[in-house]
Amino acid sequence: MPDYLTHFESLRPRLYGIAYRMLGSRADSEDVLQEAWLRLRRKDSMQFRSAEAWLVTTVTRLCIDRLRALRVQRRHYVGCGLPEPLIGDVAENVERAADASADLSMAFLVMLEKLAPEERAAFLLHEVLDCDYSELSQILGKNQVTCRQIVSRARKRVRAGSTAAPAAVEQQRELLERLVHALQTENKPELLQLVAKDACWTSDGGGKVPAALKVVRGGERVVRFATAVLSRHIRQSELKITSVNREPALALESAGKLISVITLHAHQGQIREFFSVRNPQKLASGVPSQSMCGRCC
């Protein structure tokens, strides 16, 4: 096998990281990598100077094309669409960037989805993966001035819609443990203390299972919603603290089946955003292997 084909496997984590951050879907990311592999096999090694540069360019452009093709489908998605979570060790296969906990978090991916396909690619490659404007120009097929404009526009949109800097992983885990205990003991004052007054809860059932069709906003409404939703399951299910996209998260399991994962965005000791993925198709990576909470009662 030619060296540049062998090189593909060593680059797979980085390429998958680009595709997943762009598309928010494991299946779509794998499809893009498969297409890039097939195209690479058809190429003559003399046709490019760097296999890595060619692959990054190809994967990025395939992702942009895929996002454009999926635009209509996602527009008709039932309820609030969230990225597919990477549960447990699955996320460890994704290439680590300088700030892995932030650039793979659910909050960050949701923020990226507000950008147009080219804006998303430019922002991700330049701001997260440190591609300079000359590289970006080659990847997007645009001059450097245009690339700077795209990045600048994306940066402004991100800042306008961005939330506060996330809490450290240790603090997120502590908040989750307190949240679980408060839910189990039906301690509403503690829940109201944990959840920020301007908090919101986004659910994704995809029309396949019950879920809020719109974002629930306001701390008290979020607490009422979370208590109502989880109280229906908490006595018959197992609530675990696991890892989703390399961050602490809650996993709700019933009869050995994963029925929901809940990630959060916390700041200054309070939870400001909840992201609940309930769509069974997005939970296909399986049940978390370890429980840190025990059986709920």
C-alpha positions in Angstrom: 0.0 0.0 0.0 1.4 3.4 -0.9 2.7 5.5 2.0 0.1 8.2 1.5 -2.7 5.7 1.9 -1.1 4.3 5.1 -0.8 8.0 6.2 -4.6 8.2 6.1 -5.0 6.0 9.2 -2.6 8.1 11.2 -4.6 11.2 10.3 -8.1 9.6 10.8 -8.6 11.1 14.4 -7.8 14.6 13.1 -10.0 14.2 10.1 -12.8 12.7 12.1 -12.5 15.6 14.5 -13.0 18.1 11.7 -15.9 16.2 10.3 -17.7 15.6 13.6 -17.4 19.3 14.7 -18.7 20.4 11.3 -21.6 17.9 11.0 -22.4 16.9 14.6 -23.2 13.3 13.4 -21.1 10.2 13.7 -22.7 8.5 10.6 -22.2 11.6 8.4 -18.7 12.0 9.6 -17.8 8.4 8.8 -19.4 8.8 5.4 -17.3 11.8 4.7 -14.1 10.0 5.7 -15.0 7.0 3.6 -15.5 9.3 0.6 -12.2 11.0 1.3 -10.5 7.6 1.4 -12.0 6.5 -1.9 -10.9 9.7 -3.5 -7.4 9.3 -2.1 -7.1 5.8 -3.5 -7.9 7.1 -7.0 -5.2 9.8 -6.8 -1.6 9.5 -8.0 0.9 10.4 -5.3 2.6 12.8 -7.8 -0.6 14.9 -7.9 -0.1 16.5 -4.5 2.7 17.6 -2.3 1.1 16.8 1.1 -1.4 14.1 1.8 -2.4 15.7 5.0 -3.2 19.1 3.4 -5.1 17.4 0.6 -7.1 15.3 3.1 -8.0 18.2 5.3 -9.1 20.2 2.3 -11.1 17.3 0.9 -12.8 16.5 4.2 -13.7 20.2 4.8 -15.2 20.6 1.4 -17.1 17.4 1.6 -18.5 18.6 5.0 -19.6 21.9 3.5 -21.3 20.1 0.6 -23.0 17.7 3.1 -24.2 20.6 5.3 -25.8 22.3 2.2 -27.4 19.1 1.2 -28.8 18.5 4.7 -30.1 22.0 5.1 -33.7 21.2 3.9 -33.8 18.0 5.9 -32.6 19.7 9.1 -35.1 22.5 8.6 -37.9 20.0 8.8 -36.5 18.2 11.9 -39.1 17.8 14.6 -38.2 19.8 17.7 -34.7 21.1 18.6 -31.9 19.3 16.8 -28.8 18.7 18.9 -25.5 17.2 17.8 -25.1 13.5 18.3 -23.3 12.9 21.6 -20.0 11.1 21.8 -20.5 8.9 24.9 -17.8 7.5 27.1 -14.6 6.4 25.4 -15.9 7.2 21.9 -14.9 10.8 22.3 -11.3 9.8 23.0 -10.9 8.8 19.4 -11.4 12.4 18.3 -8.3 14.4 17.7 -7.4 16.6 20.7 -6.9 20.3 20.0 -5.3 22.8 22.4 -8.5 23.3 24.3 -10.2 20.0 23.8 -12.8 20.3 26.6 -14.2 23.5 25.1 -14.0 22.8 21.4 -15.8 19.5 21.6 -18.4 20.4 24.2 -22.1 20.3 23.3 -22.4 24.0 24.0 -19.6 24.7 21.5 -21.1 22.5 18.8 -24.5 24.0 19.2 -22.9 27.4 18.8 -21.2 26.3 15.6 -24.5 25.1 14.1 -25.7 28.7 14.1 -23.1 29.5 11.4 -23.4 29.0 7.7 -21.4 26.0 6.3 -18.4 28.1 5.1 -18.4 30.2 8.2 -18.4 27.1 10.3 -15.5 25.6 8.4 -13.4 28.9 8.5 -14.0 29.5 12.2 -13.3 25.9 13.1 -10.1 25.7 11.1 -8.7 29.1 12.0 -9.9 29.6 15.6 -9.7 26.0 16.9 -7.3 24.1 14.7 -4.9 27.0 14.1 -4.8 27.0 10.3 -3.3 30.3 9.1 -5.0 32.3 6.3 -2.8 30.9 3.6 -3.9 27.4 4.5 -7.5 28.5 4.8 -7.3 30.0 1.4 -6.2 26.7 -0.1 -8.8 24.7 1.7 -11.8 27.0 0.9 -10.6 27.9 -2.5 -10.9 31.7 -1.8 -8.3 34.4 -1.5 -7.0 35.4 1.9 -8.9 38.7 2.1 -12.2 36.8 1.6 -11.1 34.2 4.2 -10.3 36.9 6.7 -13.8 38.4 6.1 -15.5 35.0 6.6 -13.6 34.4 9.8 -14.3 37.9 11.1 -18.0 37.5 10.3 -18.1 34.1 12.0 -16.2 35.4 15.0 -18.7 38.2 15.5 -21.7 35.9 15.3 -20.1 33.5 17.8 -19.4 36.3 20.2 -22.9 37.7 19.9 -24.4 34.3 20.7 -21.8 32.9 23.0 -22.3 32.0 26.6 -19.8 32.6 29.4 -16.7 30.6 29.7 -17.5 27.0 30.9 -16.7 25.8 34.4 -13.8 23.4 35.0 -14.5 19.7 34.5 -14.1 19.1 38.3 -16.7 21.8 39.0 -19.1 20.4 36.4 -18.9 17.0 38.0 -19.6 18.5 41.5 -22.6 20.3 40.1 -23.9 17.2 38.5 -23.6 15.2 41.7 -25.4 17.9 43.6 -28.1 18.0 40.9 -28.6 14.3 41.1 -28.9 14.4 44.9 -31.4 17.3 44.8 -33.5 15.5 42.2 -33.5 12.3 44.2 -34.5 14.1 47.4 -36.9 16.5 45.6 -35.0 19.4 47.1 -36.5 22.3 45.1 -34.6 25.1 47.0 -31.3 23.3 46.2 -32.3 23.0 42.6 -33.1 26.7 42.3 -29.7 27.4 43.8 -28.0 25.2 41.3 -29.8 26.5 38.2 -29.2 30.1 37.1 -32.2 32.4 36.8 -31.6 32.7 33.0 -31.0 29.0 32.4 -32.4 27.2 29.5 -33.1 23.5 28.6 -32.9 22.2 25.1 -34.4 18.8 24.3 -34.0 16.6 21.2 -36.4 13.8 20.7 -36.4 14.0 16.9 -40.2 13.3 16.9 -39.4 9.7 17.9 -39.8 10.0 21.7 -41.5 12.7 23.8 -39.5 15.9 24.2 -40.0 19.6 24.5 -40.4 21.0 21.0 -39.1 24.4 22.1 -36.3 25.6 24.4 -37.5 25.9 28.0 -36.2 29.3 29.3 -35.9 30.6 32.9 -34.5 29.0 36.0 -37.8 28.2 37.7 -39.4 26.8 34.5 -36.3 24.7 33.9 -36.4 23.3 37.4 -40.1 22.5 37.1 -39.5 20.9 33.7 -36.5 18.8 34.9 -38.3 17.7 38.0 -41.4 16.7 36.1 -39.5 14.9 33.4 -37.0 13.0 35.6 -39.5 12.2 38.3 -41.3 10.0 35.8 -38.2 7.9 35.3 -36.1 8.3 38.4 -37.7 5.5 40.5 -37.5 2.9 37.7 -34.2 4.0 36.1 -30.6 4.3 36.7 -29.1 7.8 36.6 -25.4 7.8 35.9 -22.7 10.4 35.7 -20.7 9.5 32.6 -18.6 11.3 30.0 -20.1 12.9 26.9 -17.9 14.8 24.5 -15.1 14.6 27.2 -17.3 16.4 29.8 -19.2 15.1 32.8 -22.8 14.4 31.9 -25.9 12.5 33.0 -27.1 9.3 31.4 -30.5 7.9 32.1 -30.8 4.2 31.6 -33.9 2.0 31.8 -33.8 -1.8 31.6 -30.3 -1.7 30.2 -31.3 0.8 27.5 -30.0 4.3 27.3 -32.9 6.6 27.0 -31.3 10.1 27.5 -28.0 11.9 28.0 -27.9 15.3 29.5 -25.0 17.6 29.2 -24.7 21.1 30.8 -22.9 24.4 30.5 -22.0 25.9 33.9 -20.5 29.2 34.9 -19.7 30.7 38.3 -21.1 27.8 40.3 -24.5 27.6 38.5 -25.9 25.6 35.6 -26.9 27.9 32.7 -27.7 25.5 29.9 -29.0 21.9 29.7 -28.8 19.8 26.5 -30.9 16.7 26.6 -30.5 14.2 23.7 -33.4 11.6 23.7 -33.5 10.7 20.0 -32.7 7.0 19.9 -30.9 7.3 16.7 -28.4 9.7 18.3 -27.8 7.4 21.3 -26.6 4.4 19.3 -23.1 4.6 20.8 -24.5 2.6 23.7 -24.9 2.5 27.4 -22.1 4.0 29.6 -20.0 1.3 31.2 -19.6 2.9 34.7 -22.1 4.3 37.1 -21.0 6.9 39.6 -24.4 7.6 41.2 -25.8 4.2 41.9 -29.5 3.3 41.4 -31.9 6.1 41.9 -34.6 5.7 44.4 
